[in-house]
């Protein structure tokens, strides 16, 4: 593939392998979510190959939003068409791992579709992902 660390994350056979890679984080751009919005897509671009193992919201924002989908490229990580409460991804949430094998890269963004569970705007929503990444 030509990206340093790609084979360490994806493996020569295309199977996901973490191989003691360093844990990294990726943040989202701050985004305003209008009142009662149901489908605001937030694009998260990465600088190197990255596998998002965990999505984390600020505790206050988690209670106000729902997550309709998380996609890497066109691959959805949601096994249904239904949204889930943002609280599932609060900092102290248990069993909140995404447990998937898709990796993002500079040419393949992570797109998170967010809804607002309130009738008040959520201002400057910011969230992050944690997971292994290739060496810079």
Protein Blocks (a to p, Z undefined) as FASTA:
>chain_A
ZZghklmmnopnopacfklpacdddddddddddehiabdccddddfbdcddfbdcddfkl
mmmpccfbdcehjacfbfbfbdcdfklmgfklghkagkiabdcdfklccddddddfbfbd
cehiacddddddddZZ
